[in-house]
């Protein structure tokens, strides 16, 4: 007489897996919604692993984000740290952009800015 095998203690993994391209903005589009990722992963391909209640975004073995899953359409689901890091990056780059306009116009502009930085 054969016996029935016992059920596994761990449920069968049922994640939905999808490779997604991050375009110019730091969001991945999945299931009609946008989920934020760090701005450092713009223009790269990441993997979305979705369950019934969560969305994980990974790059290889590195977890980039873990969001609650939304079943609405057109929602932006964000992690505040992703948005703050992007804003800080944009502020820093705009400061340098304004200074770079002076460098070609005045030969000693770079030296002047370096001396001013030392004062502060």
Secondary structure, DSSP 8 states (H G I E B T S, - for coil): --------SS-----EEEEEE--SSSEEEETTEEEE--GGGTTSEEEEEE-SSEEEEEETTEEEEEEE---SSS-EE--HHHHHHHHHHHHHHHHHHHHHHHHHH-TTHHHHHHHHHHH-
